[in-house]
Amino acid sequence: MADELAEDIITRIKKYAEAGGDEITTKTDLTALGIHSLELTEIIFDLEEAYGIEIEMNTVDAWSNLKNVGDIVEAVRELIAKKEA
């Protein structure tokens, strides 16, 4: 079962995913959701605003580091932890 942060991020990602398909989990690949560079950039802006964090990456870095929903969840979790430290 996903935790509260993961569930919130999945809910946000659903707004950008193509309609249809299976349930989104942390193992779901971003490309399987039809999420490409523009959508990923919008998701990143949404997450930065929602959690008061700054995700420092350009689109190339984003695609090399973020392959699935779980990667986004862990990246956000780390940034929140750094902010609170």
C-alpha positions, 0 to 999 in steps of 0.5 A, spaced: 500 500 500 502 506 498 503 512 503 500 518 503 505 522 499 505 517 494 498 517 493 497 525 493 503 525 487 499 519 484 493 523 484 497 529 481 500 525 476 493 522 473 491 530 471 497 529 466 496 522 464 492 520 458 485 517 459 484 510 460 489 504 462 490 501 468 491 503 475 497 508 477 502 505 482 509 507 484 511 502 479 508 505 473 512 507 467 511 515 465 511 513 458 506 508 459 501 514 461 503 518 455 507 523 460 513 526 456 517 532 457 512 537 457 507 534 461 513 532 466 515 539 466 508 541 468 508 535 474 514 538 476 512 545 477 505 542 480 509 538 485 514 544 487 508 549 488 504 543 492 510 542 497 514 548 497 520 545 494 525 546 488 526 540 483 533 542 480 533 539 473 532 540 466 528 536 461 534 531 459 536 530 466 529 529 468 528 523 463 534 520 465 533 520 472 525 519 473 522 513 469 516 511 473 512 514 478 516 511 484 522 515 482 518 522 482 515 520 489 522 518 492 525 525 489 520 529 492 520 525 499 528 527 499 527 534 497 522 535 503 527 531 508 532 536 506 527 542 506 525 540 513 533 538 516 
